[in-house]
Amino acid sequence: MQEKRLFSYIMDRHIRVHVTTHALRCIDKAGGIDEYLLKTPYHKMDTELGLLWKAKIEKMYEELGKKEVAFFSPEDEAKFEQGFKDLKLDERAARREFRRRLYGSSANTKLPTEGAPNGNEWDGGASPGDGSSHSDHEQQLFAHA
């Protein structure tokens, strides 16, 4: 016998149990403690604790089965997906516009190029690692605030 902590997805927590290595292999083969308890008949459960956990899991699955679930048609799912893509594009455009307004008046500092990997390539002006001063840029930022 071994004492193990097994995760129950239906209960969303670990269960501490005493099991044999054979039972551990059966639990693994069934796909987890929840499935093992659901698939194992009552007459094959050897302990009262096993019967108690089996009853709890069955009750929780029964309650889960009573909940209403809504399914969407493939057309509706495509609309949702497109809506999320549009929202993401709108968010990017809004951020880009904000950066343009914030940094637009600075002639010597430009924004990273849109297609640049990780946004680290600069079009011109002072690059971040060349040791140049950013005090003019910082003064412009505070002047806009």
NORHU-V549368 format. One record per pair of residues at least 12 apart in sequence whose C-alpha atoms are under 7 Angstrom apart, sorted by the first residue. I is the first residue (numbers start at 1). J is the second residue. D is the distance in Angstrom with one decimal. If there is no record, write none. Layout:
{{I,J,D} {I,J,D}}
This chain:
{{1,18,6.1} {1,19,5.4} {1,20,4.7} {2,18,5.3} {2,19,5.4} {2,20,6.1} {3,16,6.9} {3,17,5.6} {3,18,4.4} {3,19,6.4} {4,16,5.6} {4,17,5.4} {4,18,6.3} {5,17,6.3} {6,33,6.7} {8,33,6.2} {8,34,5.9} {34,57,6.7} {37,54,5.2} {38,54,6.6} {38,58,6.6} {106,137,6.9} {108,125,5.0} {109,125,4.9} {109,126,6.2} {110,123,6.4} {110,124,6.3} {110,125,6.4}}
